[in-house]
Amino acid sequence: MLRVFSDRLVESNDRKWFFTQLKDSVKSNFRTTMEETLKEMKRAGDEVTEEDMTNLMFTSIFDLDNPDDKLYDK
């Protein structure tokens, strides 16, 4: 979600709003906090920040032996 939506937000206030919404969604849907889930990623302080999230790696996992598993091609 972060890369799909947040990368397209150009205003700082919009990115902050989105990050707050993301943190609230994690808490309500997964019954844990982002701070607990990502505690190894925090750079400083007690709260996970937008900057901490830049350390996340995004990937796609697919089965190379399955011809129906298509590579993403734009």
C-alpha positions in Angstrom: 0.0 0.0 0.0 2.8 2.4 0.8 4.3 2.2 -2.7 1.0 2.1 -4.5 -0.6 5.2 -2.9 1.9 7.1 -0.8 4.4 7.4 -3.6 1.8 9.3 -5.6 1.1 11.9 -2.9 3.0 15.1 -3.5 2.0 17.1 -0.5 3.7 16.5 2.8 0.4 16.7 4.7 -1.2 14.1 2.5 1.7 11.7 3.0 1.5 12.3 6.8 -2.3 11.7 6.7 -1.8 8.5 4.7 0.9 7.2 7.1 -1.5 7.8 10.0 -4.2 5.9 8.3 -1.9 3.0 7.5 -0.8 2.8 11.2 -4.4 2.9 12.3 -5.4 0.2 9.9 -2.6 -2.1 11.1 -3.7 -1.6 14.7 -7.4 -2.2 14.0 -7.0 -5.1 11.5 -3.9 -7.0 12.9 -4.4 -6.1 16.5 -0.8 -5.0 16.9 1.0 -1.8 16.3 3.5 -0.9 13.6 6.0 -0.2 16.3 5.7 -3.8 17.6 5.7 -5.3 14.1 8.6 -3.2 12.8 10.6 -2.8 16.0 13.9 -3.9 14.4 13.5 -1.2 11.7 13.1 1.8 13.9 16.0 4.3 13.5 15.3 6.3 16.6 12.6 7.0 19.1 9.6 4.9 20.1 7.4 5.4 17.0 7.9 4.0 13.4 8.2 6.9 11.1 7.7 7.4 7.3 11.5 7.5 7.0 11.7 4.1 8.7 9.5 2.7 6.1 12.0 3.4 3.4 14.0 0.4 4.6 11.2 -2.0 3.6 12.0 -4.1 0.6 9.2 -4.8 -1.9 9.2 -7.9 -4.0 7.1 -10.3 -6.0 7.3 -14.0 -5.5 6.3 -16.3 -8.3 6.9 -19.9 -9.4 9.5 -20.0 -12.2 8.4 -23.6 -13.1 4.8 -22.6 -13.6 4.2 -21.2 -17.1 0.9 -19.6 -15.8 2.8 -17.5 -13.4 3.5 -14.4 -15.5 6.3 -11.9 -14.9 5.2 -8.4 -14.5 5.7 -6.6 -17.8 4.7 -3.0 -18.2 
